[in-house]
Amino acid sequence: MLLWLLAWLFFAAPAPAKKITYWVEPCGKPENGCRAGDSELAAWALRAWQNAAEGALEFSPVAARSEARIRILWASAEQGLYGEARPITVNGQRGAELYVLPAPLETGGDPLLRDAIVYLTCLHESGHALGLAHTSAFDDIMYSFQFGGDIPEYFGRYRRRLRTRADIQNNSGLSDADRRHLSTALRTPAIP
């Protein structure tokens, strides 16, 4: 009986969380459209993935860009980026630099729509940093607009779930399929 209990405790104990450091570029260049609070949206996106991982993933901010495995940088329109993840290696571990255009679509003066776009772009690009690929399912955060689809509706349906900016923290934007794909990615060596 004691052997059975010890075996159960050993095999039932959750694996330690995979720890990933991150750094978010401060907003200091007016030409890239970054606004105060955008760094918070980026952190909320990482927290959404952490929550979806149910204890298997832990993000922590670092002060030095060089020590961060995930680096979120604000792109300018001149760079021709909407959002992009580029692989990097940090201290021998896989990482990514994420480029996010802070205001990629005309938002009609709706600050919540603008924040929703920034948040969802950070969420999508950080999904790539975690090893997730594009999907063709319009409900997924990892959906690729290369499959077509109504871009304003993609962001608009999320915006309609928000009454205040703080609501973003309670509406992850992740689909059930995104969560399953994350679970699969966490079981691979892609996220050391």
Protein Blocks (a to p, Z undefined) as FASTA:
>chain_A
ZZmmmmmmmmmpccddddddddddddfbfknopaehjlmmmmmmmmmmmmmnnopaccdd
dfblklpmbdcddddfklopabdcddddeehiacddddddfblbcehhpaklmmmmmmmm
mmmmmmmmnopacdfbfkbmkbcfkngpjfklmmmmmmmmpfbfklmmmmnopafklmmm
mmmmmmpmklZZ
